[in-house]
Amino acid sequence: MLTRKGVEAQINFINSLQQELFTIFNLEPHHSPRIIELMKKYADIPIDLADASLVILAEHLGHGRIFSVDQRDFNTYRWKQSYPFENLMF
């Protein structure tokens, strides 16, 4: 997405990371079974790797507060099997 915004946006992103204004969550091999489980559970939507990663992140953080334009899917997805997401965009 940042490539569409140009080099300056990409530099600002890297500078923000360097200043520790945010962190990047790393998917680990032990997340694989849960990602597969989510992809099977939500196959009819379907869920993609990016959305499954956000479910994993919510479970890691212990809350489902997100900021996404994908209202339909995140109204359906549940983290820790039963908790709904709170989309701060809407």
C-alpha positions in Angstrom: 0.0 0.0 0.0 2.8 2.4 0.8 4.3 2.1 -2.7 1.2 3.9 -4.0 1.9 6.8 -1.7 5.5 7.3 -2.9 9.0 7.2 -1.4 8.3 9.8 1.2 5.5 7.8 2.8 7.7 4.8 2.9 10.5 6.7 4.5 8.1 8.1 7.1 6.9 4.6 7.8 10.5 3.3 8.4 11.3 6.4 10.5 8.2 5.7 12.7 9.3 2.1 13.1 12.8 3.3 14.1 11.3 5.7 16.6 9.3 2.7 18.0 6.0 4.5 17.5 4.6 1.1 16.6 5.8 -2.5 16.6 5.4 -5.2 13.9 3.8 -8.5 15.0 5.6 -11.5 13.6 3.7 -14.6 12.7 5.5 -17.6 14.1 5.4 -21.3 13.0 3.3 -22.1 16.1 0.5 -19.9 14.7 0.1 -22.1 11.6 -2.5 -24.6 13.1 -4.7 -21.7 14.2 -4.4 -20.0 10.8 -5.4 -23.2 9.1 -8.3 -23.6 11.6 -9.6 -20.1 10.8 -9.3 -20.6 7.0 -11.3 -23.8 7.3 -13.9 -22.2 9.6 -14.4 -19.1 7.5 -13.9 -20.7 4.0 -17.4 -19.6 2.9 -16.5 -15.9 3.4 -13.5 -16.6 2.6 -10.9 -15.4 5.1 -7.5 -14.6 3.7 -4.1 -14.7 5.3 -4.1 -11.0 6.2 -7.5 -11.3 8.0 -6.4 -14.5 9.8 -3.3 -12.7 10.9 -5.4 -10.0 12.5 -7.4 -12.6 14.3 -4.1 -14.1 15.6 -3.0 -10.7 16.7 -6.2 -10.0 18.5 -5.8 -13.3 20.4 -2.2 -12.3 21.2 -3.1 -8.8 22.4 -6.2 -10.0 24.3 -8.6 -7.6 22.6 -10.4 -7.2 19.3 -10.2 -3.5 18.7 -9.3 -3.0 15.1 -9.4 -0.2 12.5 -10.6 -1.7 9.2 -12.7 -0.9 6.2 -13.7 -4.6 6.0 -16.8 -4.2 8.2 -18.7 -7.3 6.8 -16.0 -9.8 7.4 -14.9 -8.5 10.8 -18.5 -8.5 12.0 -18.4 -12.3 11.3 -14.9 -13.3 12.5 -14.4 -14.1 16.2 -11.2 -14.1 18.2 -10.7 -16.8 20.8 -13.6 -18.6 19.2 -16.4 -16.3 20.6 -15.3 -12.7 21.0 -16.5 -10.2 18.4 -14.3 -7.5 17.0 -14.8 -3.8 17.8 -14.1 -1.9 14.5 -13.1 1.6 15.5 -13.7 2.8 12.0 -17.5 2.5 12.2 
